[in-house]
């Protein structure tokens, strides 16, 4: 006879989550702790390109890669770790929705999860983008909106905080269709 065990869900506040000693990379979304998928080469390439480009273009802002942003009040307690967040300088504090100017998620195998997180970001007032590695497209989501994203295709560009980024630059040339 197969014995089925009940899956136990632990709900955490941001403060409790930050105090946990967890192995591996995790993030807190809607009070639940999730493992973060390992990064592959196309993901790493796009994150590194965007981080460097935005750091050079926005020297008076902080461009953080894969670090927590605290978002409170919508769908529970949240400390997601977007691939890139451009924030007002927060030397000693984690950024919040109020101090985060834009978020970019780079998605290869986690597109549906990233789209769920983008809903969290946009409803908190943060404009957001998803770099869809497999589709070789950038999806742009307006702050405060859950409507269909604006699509930016290969050969095109998009604007984040006044910086023009060419979609082709986000994908390694040998991985393009």
C-alpha positions as CSV (number, residue, x, y, z in Angstrom):
1,X,0.0,0.0,0.0
2,X,1.3,3.4,-0.9
3,X,1.3,5.9,1.9
4,X,0.7,9.5,0.8
5,X,2.1,12.2,3.0
6,X,0.6,15.6,3.3
7,X,2.6,18.4,1.8
8,X,3.3,21.0,4.4
9,X,3.4,24.6,3.5
10,X,5.2,27.1,5.6
11,X,4.2,30.8,5.4
12,X,6.9,33.3,6.3
13,X,7.2,37.0,6.7
14,X,10.1,38.8,5.0
15,X,11.8,39.1,8.4
16,X,11.5,35.4,9.1
17,X,12.7,34.5,5.6
18,X,15.7,36.7,5.8
19,X,16.7,35.0,9.1
20,X,16.6,31.5,7.7
21,X,19.8,29.6,6.9
22,X,18.8,27.9,3.6
23,X,21.0,25.9,1.3
24,X,21.1,27.1,-2.3
25,X,19.4,30.1,-3.9
26,X,15.8,30.8,-2.9
27,X,13.2,33.6,-3.0
28,X,10.1,34.4,-1.1
29,X,6.9,34.9,-3.2
30,X,3.5,35.3,-1.6
31,X,4.9,34.0,1.7
32,X,6.2,30.8,0.2
33,X,9.9,29.9,-0.2
34,X,10.9,28.7,-3.7
35,X,14.1,27.3,-5.0
36,X,15.7,29.3,-7.8
37,X,16.6,27.4,-10.9
38,X,20.3,27.2,-11.8
39,X,21.5,29.6,-14.5
40,X,22.6,28.3,-17.9
41,X,24.9,30.0,-20.4
42,X,22.3,32.0,-22.4
43,X,20.7,33.2,-19.1
44,X,24.1,34.2,-17.7
45,X,25.0,36.0,-21.0
46,X,21.8,38.1,-21.0
47,X,22.1,39.0,-17.3
48,X,25.7,40.0,-17.6
49,X,25.1,42.1,-20.7
50,X,22.1,43.9,-19.2
51,X,23.9,44.5,-15.9
52,X,27.0,46.0,-17.5
53,X,25.0,48.1,-20.0
54,X,22.7,49.6,-17.3
55,X,25.5,50.2,-14.8
56,X,27.5,52.2,-17.5
57,X,24.4,54.2,-18.6
58,X,22.9,54.8,-15.1
59,X,25.9,55.6,-12.8
60,X,23.8,57.4,-10.2
61,X,21.5,54.4,-9.7
62,X,22.2,50.9,-8.3
63,X,21.9,48.0,-10.7
64,X,21.6,44.9,-8.7
65,X,21.7,41.4,-10.1
66,X,19.9,38.5,-8.5
67,X,19.3,40.1,-5.1
68,X,16.1,40.6,-3.1
69,X,13.5,43.3,-3.5
70,X,11.0,43.6,-0.7
71,X,7.4,44.0,-1.9
72,X,4.8,44.2,0.8
73,X,1.0,44.4,0.8
74,X,0.0,42.6,-2.4
75,X,-0.5,38.8,-2.2
76,X,1.4,38.6,1.1
77,X,5.0,39.1,2.0
78,X,7.5,39.0,-0.8
79,X,11.3,39.0,-1.3
80,X,11.7,37.9,-4.9
81,X,15.1,38.0,-6.4
82,X,14.7,39.4,-9.9
83,X,17.6,38.9,-12.3
84,X,18.1,42.6,-12.5
85,X,16.6,45.5,-10.5
86,X,17.5,49.1,-11.0
87,X,17.0,50.9,-7.7
88,X,17.6,54.2,-6.0
89,X,20.9,53.8,-4.0
90,X,20.1,51.7,-0.9
91,X,23.5,51.1,0.6
92,X,22.3,49.5,3.8
93,X,18.8,48.4,3.0
94,X,17.1,46.0,0.6
95,X,15.2,47.9,-2.0
96,X,11.4,48.1,-1.8
97,X,8.7,48.6,-4.5
98,X,8.9,52.3,-3.8
99,X,12.7,52.5,-4.5
100,X,12.8,50.1,-7.4
101,X,12.6,51.8,-10.8
102,X,12.6,48.8,-13.2
103,X,12.9,45.0,-13.0
104,X,14.1,42.6,-15.7
105,X,13.7,38.9,-15.5
106,X,15.7,36.7,-17.9
107,X,13.7,33.5,-18.5
108,X,14.7,30.2,-20.1
109,X,13.0,27.3,-18.4
110,X,11.0,29.4,-15.9
111,X,8.8,31.6,-18.2
112,X,5.5,30.9,-16.4
113,X,7.0,31.5,-13.0
114,X,8.6,34.7,-14.2
115,X,5.3,35.9,-15.7
116,X,3.7,35.4,-12.3
117,X,6.4,37.4,-10.6
118,X,6.0,40.2,-13.2
119,X,2.4,40.4,-12.2
120,X,3.6,41.0,-8.6
121,X,6.1,43.7,-9.8
122,X,3.7,45.6,-12.0
123,X,0.9,45.6,-9.4
124,X,3.4,47.1,-7.0
125,X,4.0,49.9,-9.5
126,X,7.3,48.6,-11.0
127,X,7.6,48.5,-14.8
128,X,9.1,45.2,-15.8
129,X,10.5,43.2,-18.7
130,X,11.0,39.5,-19.4
131,X,13.8,38.5,-21.7
132,X,12.4,35.2,-23.1
133,X,15.5,33.2,-24.1
134,X,13.7,30.4,-25.9
135,X,11.3,32.8,-27.8
136,X,14.1,35.3,-28.4
137,X,11.7,38.1,-27.6
138,X,11.5,40.8,-24.9
139,X,8.1,41.3,-23.2
140,X,7.4,44.7,-21.7
141,X,4.9,45.1,-18.9
142,X,3.7,48.5,-17.8
143,X,3.5,49.5,-14.1
144,X,0.1,48.9,-12.5
145,X,-1.1,46.8,-15.4
146,X,-1.8,43.1,-16.0
147,X,-2.6,43.5,-19.7
148,X,-0.8,41.8,-22.5
149,X,2.8,42.8,-22.7
150,X,4.3,44.8,-25.6
151,X,6.5,42.4,-27.6
152,X,10.0,43.5,-28.8
153,X,11.4,41.1,-31.5
154,X,14.8,40.4,-32.9
155,X,15.9,43.3,-35.0
156,X,14.0,45.7,-32.7
157,X,14.8,47.5,-29.5
158,X,13.2,48.6,-26.2
159,X,13.7,51.4,-23.8
160,X,14.3,51.0,-20.0
161,X,14.8,54.2,-18.0
162,X,15.7,56.1,-21.2
163,X,18.3,53.5,-22.2
164,X,17.8,51.9,-25.7
165,X,18.6,48.2,-25.7
166,X,18.7,46.2,-28.9
167,X,17.0,42.9,-28.6
168,X,19.7,41.1,-30.7
169,X,22.4,42.1,-28.1
170,X,20.7,39.9,-25.5
171,X,21.2,36.7,-27.3
172,X,24.5,35.0,-28.2
173,X,24.9,35.2,-31.9
174,X,25.5,31.4,-32.3
175,X,22.2,30.7,-30.4
176,X,19.9,32.8,-32.6
177,X,17.5,31.2,-35.0
